[in-house]
Amino acid sequence: MKNGVVLAILSSLVFSVMNALVKAVSLSIPTAEIVFFRSLIGTMMIYFMMRYSNVTFSSQGVPLLVLRGVFGALYLLAYFYTIAKIPLADASILAHLSPVFVIILSVVLLKEKMTKQTILLVSLVFLGVVLLVKPFHFSTYSIYALIGVLSALFAAGAAITVRYLSDKHHTYEIVFYFLATGTMVSIPLMWNTFVVPTPLESFYLVCIGVVSLLGQVFLTQAFTHENAAVVSVARYIGIVFNALWGFVFWAEVPDIVTILGGICIISACVALSWKKQRPQMEKAKLAKS
């Protein structure tokens, strides 16, 4: 097994641990407060990493950096809220919808074209969403699941902005704005609901901040060691990890409809990832030959 695949699986495992910690602490700590501590701890850590690596702040492109931060903050709020309300595996599957929304936003905002095959795969994804959200059996679960879909949309918005930022800004700077904005956005949302954490809850909150940044490091290294399509596919094992923690700690067992919806979403997203990266892979092969 190649190093990039190992790192991608490791990052998925680390992020699944973060999700489990979020679910555990969300029993007593409001979502906005969890996002605040996760973002604050990450901001401090990435700032020291910037200082250590002599990465300076840019004077240009600040509005777009802030926009990326806002999208990222909204993603965290929606995703953590979803984790708190529905099974971990379900929340993880919905979060993995973001590549599909990237395609849709690219068509709408960047005027990119979709092939017939892409349209078919996107349709399969939305069939999976319908099965997972269960609108035909509408309940509070459906509302929480829709917020999970919204988290994927916010993640896609952040990904689109990164396309423009990655060529002119260091990764550390982009991550800093994401975490700093998350800190600022969560303050007014938790102002009237702040709960003083116990020592154990404080430990969980610190672990969430540290573990999430560690997972991001593993993921970044994975993309530098392996083809992006392979890494994207390998990351879907994170759904299995989340399902495992959900079963072990909260006795969460997905029903047959959820499993069918997950299969539709995962298989279509994997196919879309390979389809998107295939031209780049072919160019790389030609360059080597």
Residue pairs with C-beta under 8 A, 6 or more apart in sequence:
2 225
2 226
2 230
3 225
3 226
4 222
4 223
4 224
4 225
4 226
4 227
4 230
4 231
4 234
5 222
5 226
5 230
5 231
5 234
7 218
7 219
7 221
7 222
7 225
7 226
8 218
8 219
8 222
8 226
8 230
8 231
8 234
8 235
9 234
9 237
10 218
10 222
11 215
11 216
11 218
11 219
11 222
11 235
12 234
12 235
12 236
12 237
12 238
12 241
13 238
13 241
14 211
14 214
14 215
14 218
15 211
15 212
15 215
15 238
16 88
16 92
16 238
16 241
16 242
16 244
16 245
17 211
17 245
18 208
18 211
18 212
18 215
19 83
19 88
19 91
19 92
19 242
19 245
20 88
20 242
20 245
20 249
21 204
21 207
21 208
21 211
22 34
22 80
22 83
22 84
22 208
23 83
23 84
23 88
23 245
23 246
23 249
23 250
24 204
24 249
25 34
25 197
25 201
25 204
25 205
25 208
26 34
26 80
26 83
26 84
27 84
28 195
28 201
29 195
29 197
29 201
29 205
30 190
30 193
30 194
30 195
31 77
31 80
31 81
31 84
32 77
32 186
32 189
32 190
32 193
33 186
33 190
33 193
33 194
33 195
34 80
34 205
34 208
35 73
35 76
35 77
35 80
35 182
35 185
35 186
36 182
36 183
36 186
36 187
36 190
37 205
37 206
37 208
37 209
38 76
38 80
38 182
38 205
38 208
38 209
38 212
39 73
39 76
39 179
39 180
39 181
39 182
39 183
39 186
39 209
40 179
40 183
40 209
41 205
41 206
41 208
41 209
41 210
41 213
42 175
42 179
42 182
42 209
42 212
42 213
43 176
43 179
43 180
43 182
43 183
45 209
45 210
45 213
46 172
46 175
46 176
46 179
46 213
47 176
49 55
49 172
50 56
50 170
50 172
50 173
50 176
53 172
55 170
55 172
55 173
57 173
57 176
58 65
58 168
58 169
58 173
60 168
61 165
61 168
61 169
64 161
64 164
64 165
65 165
65 169
65 173
65 174
65 177
66 177
66 181
67 161
68 158
68 161
68 162
68 165
68 174
68 177
68 178
69 177
69 178
69 179
69 180
69 181
69 182
70 181
70 185
71 154
71 155
71 157
71 158
71 161
72 154
72 155
72 158
72 178
72 179
72 181
72 182
73 178
73 181
73 182
73 184
73 185
73 186
74 151
74 154
74 185
75 151
75 154
75 155
75 158
76 182
77 185
77 186
77 189
78 147
78 148
78 150
78 151
78 154
79 91
79 95
79 148
79 151
79 155
81 144
81 147
82 91
82 94
82 95
82 144
82 145
82 147
82 148
82 151
83 91
85 140
85 141
85 144
85 147
86 141
86 144
86 145
86 148
87 243
87 246
87 250
87 252
87 254
88 242
88 243
88 245
88 246
88 250
88 252
89 239
89 242
89 243
89 246
89 252
89 254
89 258
89 262
90 132
90 145
90 148
90 254
90 258
91 148
91 242
92 238
92 239
92 242
92 243
93 128
93 132
93 239
93 261
93 262
93 265
93 266
94 129
94 132
94 145
94 148
94 149
94 151
94 152
95 148
95 151
95 152
95 155
96 152
96 235
96 236
96 238
96 239
96 265
96 266
96 269
97 125
97 129
97 149
97 152
97 153
97 265
97 269
98 152
98 153
98 155
98 156
98 159
99 156
99 232
99 269
99 272
99 273
100 122
100 125
100 152
100 156
100 268
100 269
100 272
101 152
101 153
101 155
101 156
101 157
102 156
102 159
102 160
103 112
103 114
103 118
103 122
103 272
103 276
104 122
104 156
105 156
105 157
105 160
106 112
106 160
107 113
107 114
109 160
110 160
114 122
117 275
118 272
118 275
121 268
121 271
121 272
121 275
122 268
122 272
124 264
124 267
124 268
125 264
125 265
125 268
125 269
125 272
127 261
127 264
128 260
128 261
128 262
128 263
128 264
128 265
128 266
128 268
129 149
129 261
129 265
130 261
131 257
131 258
131 260
131 261
131 264
132 145
132 257
132 258
132 261
132 262
132 265
133 142
133 145
133 146
133 149
134 141
134 142
134 145
134 257
135 142
158 178
162 174
165 174
166 174
171 220
175 216
197 204
197 205
219 231
219 235
222 231
222 234
223 231
227 277
227 280
227 281
227 284
228 273
228 277
228 280
229 273
229 274
229 276
229 277
229 278
229 281
232 270
232 273
232 277
233 270
233 273
233 274
236 266
236 269
236 270
239 262
239 266
243 252
243 254
246 252
247 253
254 262
